[in-house]
């Protein structure tokens, strides 16, 4: 196997944290630096691959410490930043930016609530492998009045500074997940920076059956995915807009704590004890996003929706809201999926169409109103904001 082929294979392997640790232990970093610097490699892909591996390694603290000690390499990176070779220029730019961030040790401030201080509503972080569907998402968002930042043409020059500026000035960072995204050190740099800043992240699934693992799995852990491979584009896009609206309202509730509630909509909450026993009565939280797993179970029992209990095991309010959005995007397909789930539990009554529709109707009172959705009738909700 040639050195170039070896480095090309190593680009994929180095995504795994254990591989990073082992490469640092066996002192691979100085060898990779030689691949970038030495003149006899300059007419091959070796410097590009070595730079990309070093960029991925730099997310490991021990590897970063080794790189920081290589003064000659740091000086060489500044030369490469002006290279006419785009891939070399980009790799050098990203590495220098990461070193600058480490030196400055900036205090990562948490993204605030929806405010006019944001220049953009959304920053789209994606791999150019997935550009077709990402551009379609971008065009739909712009059509619907969102201010969106996207790198459509793979910028030249100080690309990482521009990306960082977009992340800092966007209300949401949408992460378009795929294996190509996970494999890209440039995408990792963007996602990692957004994660450090505690930005509001919305993960999208670009490829069928894709499950994020490794560093990407950690960054999106616990977040609701919008799956563009599972639903028709319009349905998935509708779920994305609902998720944006949900996060905006949830943030506004937390930040302002100024909620106007119709007292007629206050519903007694039943504890998670058995259906036949007396239960202490408390109020449901003001918004579905604040519901715990017990709140969800009590809502189902209180509304005689017990056949749905096995469909929503360990669901909190945020997950139940996502399920509601999926039902709105594809009512028939979701009914079939939920009914099939219930059938596997012999002790639970079968799910009827009447029960399914009643579930949607009862839950609707707790769903934030999307002011851009004219089809949603203007009933009072528990999440109604001034």
FIPA-257340 format. One line per 2 residues: number of its first residue (from 0); their letters; for each residue x, y, z of C-alpha. Coordinates in Angstrom, 1 decimal. Layout:
N
NUM	a	X,Y,Z  ...
//
This chain:
386
0	xx	0.0,0.0,0.0  1.3,3.4,-0.9
2	xx	1.7,6.2,1.6  -1.1,8.2,-0.2
4	xx	-3.5,5.2,0.0  -2.6,4.7,3.7
6	xx	-3.4,8.3,4.6  -6.6,8.2,2.6
8	xx	-7.7,5.1,4.7  -6.6,6.7,7.9
10	xx	-8.8,9.7,7.2  -11.9,7.5,7.9
12	xx	-10.4,5.7,10.9  -9.2,8.8,12.7
14	xx	-12.9,9.7,13.3  -12.9,7.2,16.2
16	xx	-11.7,8.6,19.5  -9.7,5.5,20.4
18	xx	-7.8,5.7,17.1  -6.9,9.3,17.9
20	xx	-5.6,8.3,21.3  -3.5,5.4,19.8
22	xx	-2.1,7.6,17.0  -0.9,10.2,19.6
24	xx	0.6,7.4,21.8  2.7,6.0,18.9
26	xx	3.9,9.5,18.0  2.2,9.7,14.6
28	xx	1.8,13.5,14.7  5.4,14.4,13.8
30	xx	5.2,12.0,10.9  2.0,13.6,9.6
32	xx	3.7,17.0,9.9  6.6,15.8,7.7
34	xx	4.0,14.7,5.1  2.7,18.3,5.1
36	xx	6.1,20.1,5.0  8.5,18.0,3.0
38	xx	8.9,19.1,-0.6  8.9,15.7,-2.2
40	xx	5.3,15.2,-1.3  4.0,18.5,-2.7
42	xx	2.8,17.2,-6.1  0.7,14.4,-4.5
44	xx	-2.5,14.3,-2.3  -0.3,13.4,0.7
46	xx	-0.1,16.9,2.2  -3.9,17.4,1.8
48	xx	-4.7,14.1,3.5  -2.1,14.7,6.2
50	xx	-3.6,18.1,7.0  -7.1,16.8,7.2
52	xx	-6.0,14.0,9.5  -4.2,16.6,11.7
54	xx	-7.3,18.7,11.7  -9.4,15.8,13.0
56	xx	-6.7,14.9,15.5  -6.7,18.5,16.8
58	xx	-10.0,17.8,18.5  -8.1,15.5,20.9
60	xx	-6.5,17.6,23.6  -3.3,15.5,23.7
62	xx	-2.8,15.8,20.0  -3.4,19.5,20.1
64	xx	-0.7,19.9,22.8  1.8,18.1,20.5
66	xx	0.9,20.3,17.6  1.3,23.5,19.6
68	xx	4.9,22.6,20.3  5.7,22.3,16.6
70	xx	6.8,26.0,16.1  8.1,25.4,12.5
72	xx	4.9,23.7,11.6  2.8,26.6,12.8
74	xx	4.9,29.0,10.7  4.5,26.7,7.7
76	xx	0.7,26.7,8.1  0.7,30.5,7.7
78	xx	2.5,30.1,4.4  0.0,27.3,3.3
80	xx	-2.9,29.6,4.2  -2.0,31.5,1.0
82	xx	-1.6,28.4,-1.1  -3.1,28.3,-4.6
84	xx	-4.3,24.8,-3.8  -7.8,25.3,-2.3
86	xx	-7.8,22.1,-0.2  -4.4,22.9,1.3
88	xx	-5.4,26.5,2.0  -8.6,25.5,3.6
90	xx	-7.0,22.9,5.9  -4.3,25.3,7.0
92	xx	-6.9,28.0,7.7  -9.0,25.7,9.9
94	xx	-6.0,24.5,11.9  -4.7,28.0,12.5
96	xx	-8.2,29.1,13.6  -8.4,26.2,16.1
98	xx	-5.0,27.2,17.5  -6.1,30.8,17.8
100	xx	-9.2,29.7,19.7  -7.1,27.7,22.1
102	xx	-4.8,30.6,22.8  -7.5,33.1,23.3
104	xx	-9.5,30.7,25.5  -12.7,32.5,24.8
106	xx	-15.7,32.3,27.2  -18.3,30.5,25.2
108	xx	-21.6,32.4,25.9  -24.9,30.6,25.6
110	xx	-27.1,31.6,22.7  -29.8,33.9,24.0
112	xx	-33.5,34.0,23.2  -35.0,35.0,19.9
114	xx	-34.1,38.6,19.4  -33.3,41.2,16.8
116	xx	-29.7,40.9,17.8  -29.3,37.9,15.6
118	xx	-28.2,38.7,12.0  -29.5,35.3,10.8
120	xx	-32.4,33.0,11.9  -30.6,29.9,10.8
122	xx	-27.1,28.8,9.8  -27.1,25.6,7.7
124	xx	-24.1,23.4,8.4  -23.8,20.6,5.8
126	xx	-21.5,18.5,3.7  -21.3,19.4,0.0
128	xx	-22.1,15.7,-0.7  -25.6,16.5,0.5
130	xx	-25.9,19.9,-1.2  -28.9,19.1,-3.4
132	xx	-31.4,18.6,-0.6  -29.7,21.2,1.6
134	xx	-30.1,23.8,-1.1  -33.8,22.8,-1.4
136	xx	-34.2,23.3,2.4  -32.4,26.7,2.1
138	xx	-34.6,27.9,-0.7  -37.8,26.9,1.2
140	xx	-36.6,28.6,4.3  -35.9,31.8,2.4
142	xx	-39.2,31.6,0.7  -40.9,31.4,4.1
144	xx	-39.2,34.6,5.3  -36.2,33.1,7.2
146	xx	-32.8,34.8,7.1  -30.4,31.9,6.4
148	xx	-26.6,31.7,6.2  -25.2,29.0,4.0
150	xx	-21.9,28.4,2.2  -23.2,27.6,-1.3
152	xx	-19.9,27.7,-3.2  -17.2,26.6,-0.7
154	xx	-15.8,29.9,0.2  -12.1,30.8,-0.2
156	xx	-9.8,32.7,2.1  -10.5,32.8,5.9
158	xx	-13.3,30.3,5.7  -13.4,29.2,9.4
160	xx	-13.6,32.8,10.6  -16.6,33.3,8.3
162	xx	-18.2,30.1,9.6  -17.6,31.1,13.2
164	xx	-19.1,34.5,12.6  -22.2,32.9,11.0
166	xx	-22.6,30.5,14.0  -22.2,33.4,16.5
168	xx	-24.9,35.5,14.7  -27.5,32.8,14.1
170	xx	-30.4,31.9,16.3  -30.3,28.2,15.2
172	xx	-27.6,26.0,13.8  -29.1,23.3,11.6
174	xx	-26.8,20.2,11.3  -27.4,18.2,8.2
176	xx	-26.3,14.8,9.3  -24.8,12.1,7.1
178	xx	-21.8,9.9,7.0  -20.1,12.4,4.7
180	xx	-20.8,15.1,7.3  -19.3,13.0,10.1
182	xx	-16.2,12.2,8.1  -15.5,15.8,7.2
184	xx	-13.1,17.6,9.7  -14.4,20.9,8.4
186	xx	-18.0,20.0,9.3  -16.7,18.7,12.7
188	xx	-15.1,22.1,13.3  -18.4,23.9,12.6
190	xx	-20.5,21.5,14.7  -18.0,21.5,17.6
192	xx	-17.9,25.3,17.7  -21.7,25.5,17.7
194	xx	-21.8,22.9,20.5  -19.2,24.8,22.6
196	xx	-21.2,28.0,22.3  -24.3,26.1,23.4
198	xx	-26.2,27.1,20.3  -29.7,25.9,19.6
200	xx	-29.0,22.9,17.4  -31.5,21.2,15.1
202	xx	-30.2,17.9,13.6  -31.5,16.8,10.2
204	xx	-31.1,13.2,8.9  -30.1,13.3,5.2
206	xx	-29.6,9.6,4.4  -32.0,6.7,5.0
208	xx	-31.4,4.8,8.3  -28.4,7.0,9.2
210	xx	-27.6,7.0,12.9  -25.0,9.5,14.2
212	xx	-22.1,8.0,16.1  -18.8,9.1,17.6
214	xx	-18.3,12.9,17.9  -21.5,13.7,16.0
216	xx	-23.6,11.4,18.2  -22.3,13.2,21.3
218	xx	-23.1,16.6,19.9  -26.7,15.8,18.9
220	xx	-27.4,13.5,21.9  -30.9,14.0,23.4
222	xx	-32.1,16.2,20.5  -35.0,15.6,18.2
224	xx	-34.0,14.6,14.7  -36.0,15.7,11.6
226	xx	-35.6,12.9,9.2  -35.7,14.0,5.5
228	xx	-35.0,10.5,4.3  -38.1,9.0,6.1
230	xx	-40.8,11.5,5.0  -41.6,13.3,1.8
232	xx	-39.7,16.6,1.5  -42.8,18.8,2.2
234	xx	-43.7,16.8,5.3  -40.2,16.8,6.7
236	xx	-39.8,20.5,6.0  -43.1,21.1,7.9
238	xx	-41.7,19.2,10.9  -38.5,21.4,10.7
240	xx	-40.6,24.6,10.8  -42.6,23.2,13.8
242	xx	-39.3,22.4,15.6  -38.0,26.0,15.0
244	xx	-41.3,27.4,16.3  -41.3,25.0,19.3
246	xx	-37.7,26.0,20.3  -38.5,29.7,19.9
248	xx	-41.6,29.5,22.2  -39.8,27.3,24.8
250	xx	-36.9,29.8,24.9  -39.3,32.8,25.2
252	xx	-41.1,31.0,28.1  -37.8,30.4,30.0
254	xx	-36.4,33.9,29.3  -39.5,36.1,29.9
256	xx	-41.7,34.0,32.2  -44.6,36.1,31.0
258	xx	-47.2,33.6,30.0  -50.9,34.4,29.6
260	xx	-53.0,31.3,30.4  -56.7,30.7,29.7
262	xx	-57.9,29.3,33.1  -60.4,27.2,31.2
264	xx	-57.6,25.1,29.8  -56.0,24.1,33.1
266	xx	-56.3,20.4,33.3  -55.8,18.3,36.4
268	xx	-52.7,16.1,36.2  -53.1,12.5,37.4
270	xx	-50.2,10.7,39.1  -48.7,7.6,37.6
272	xx	-50.5,5.2,39.9  -53.0,2.7,38.6
274	xx	-56.1,3.9,36.8  -58.5,2.6,39.4
276	xx	-57.0,4.4,42.4  -57.5,7.9,43.7
278	xx	-54.7,10.3,42.7  -53.5,13.6,43.9
280	xx	-54.5,16.3,41.4  -52.0,18.9,40.3
282	xx	-51.9,21.1,37.2  -50.1,20.2,34.0
284	xx	-47.1,22.4,33.3  -47.9,25.5,31.2
286	xx	-46.3,24.2,28.0  -45.9,20.7,26.6
288	xx	-42.1,21.1,26.4  -42.1,21.1,30.2
290	xx	-43.9,17.8,30.6  -42.1,14.9,32.2
292	xx	-42.7,11.2,31.4  -45.2,11.1,34.3
294	xx	-47.1,14.1,32.8  -47.4,12.3,29.5
296	xx	-48.7,9.1,31.0  -51.2,11.0,33.1
298	xx	-52.4,13.0,30.1  -53.1,9.7,28.3
300	xx	-54.8,8.1,31.2  -56.9,11.2,32.1
302	xx	-58.2,11.4,28.5  -59.0,7.7,28.2
304	xx	-56.1,7.1,25.8  -54.6,4.2,27.6
306	xx	-54.2,2.2,24.3  -51.5,4.7,23.4
308	xx	-49.4,4.0,26.5  -47.2,1.4,24.8
310	xx	-46.7,3.7,21.8  -45.1,6.4,23.9
312	xx	-43.0,4.6,26.5  -40.7,7.0,28.4
314	xx	-41.8,9.9,26.3  -41.5,13.4,27.7
316	xx	-43.4,16.4,26.4  -40.8,17.3,23.8
318	xx	-40.9,13.8,22.3  -44.7,13.8,22.4
320	xx	-44.7,17.1,20.5  -42.4,15.6,17.9
322	xx	-44.8,12.7,17.5  -47.7,15.1,17.2
324	xx	-45.8,16.9,14.4  -45.2,13.6,12.6
326	xx	-48.9,12.9,12.8  -49.7,16.3,11.3
328	xx	-47.3,15.6,8.5  -48.7,12.2,7.7
330	xx	-51.9,11.3,9.5  -52.7,8.0,7.8
332	xx	-49.1,6.6,7.9  -48.7,7.5,11.5
334	xx	-52.1,6.0,12.4  -51.0,2.7,10.7
336	xx	-47.6,2.8,12.5  -49.2,3.4,15.9
338	xx	-51.9,0.8,15.4  -49.3,-1.8,14.5
340	xx	-47.3,-0.9,17.6  -50.4,-1.4,19.8
342	xx	-51.2,-4.8,18.2  -48.0,-6.2,19.7
344	xx	-49.3,-5.6,23.2  -52.1,-8.1,23.9
346	xx	-53.1,-6.5,27.2  -53.9,-3.1,25.7
348	xx	-57.1,-2.3,23.8  -56.7,-1.9,20.1
350	xx	-56.1,1.6,18.7  -59.2,2.8,16.8
352	xx	-59.4,5.7,14.5  -61.7,7.5,17.0
354	xx	-59.0,7.1,19.7  -56.3,8.4,17.3
356	xx	-58.3,11.5,16.3  -59.3,12.2,19.9
358	xx	-55.6,12.0,20.9  -54.7,14.6,18.3
360	xx	-57.7,16.9,19.3  -57.0,16.7,23.0
362	xx	-53.2,17.3,22.6  -53.8,20.2,20.2
364	xx	-54.7,22.5,23.2  -51.1,22.2,24.5
366	xx	-49.4,22.7,21.2  -47.8,26.2,20.5
368	xx	-49.6,28.1,17.8  -47.6,28.6,14.7
370	xx	-48.4,32.1,13.6  -47.3,31.3,10.1
372	xx	-49.7,28.4,9.8  -53.0,29.8,8.7
374	xx	-54.6,26.3,8.7  -54.3,26.1,12.5
376	xx	-57.4,27.5,14.1  -56.7,30.3,16.6
378	xx	-57.8,28.5,19.8  -56.2,29.5,23.2
380	xx	-53.2,27.2,24.2  -51.2,26.6,27.3
382	xx	-48.2,28.0,25.5  -49.8,31.2,24.3
384	xx	-47.3,34.0,24.6  -47.9,37.7,24.8
//
